């Protein structure tokens, strides 16, 4: 899932990753037109979605 902030140039993505250990959730925000990004990894989907919504505010 990828969404853009309404008035800032941020693109925020939410990705679910799975391996033999279990699931992880990756939330990334990227500044469009610049090579700047910030990524956070979570074990809890609830916390990952909370971060996703926070970055869209």
C-alpha angles and dihedrals in degrees: 000000000000126000134172126226110249098237107004121075093244124128112198122198133189119201130179114214125191132191137156091287097052143270128324129184122218121201117188133178119196130190105230118238091015132080093241124119141152124209131191127187123210136184091202120069089204092058092044092053090046090056091045092055092043092056091049092057 
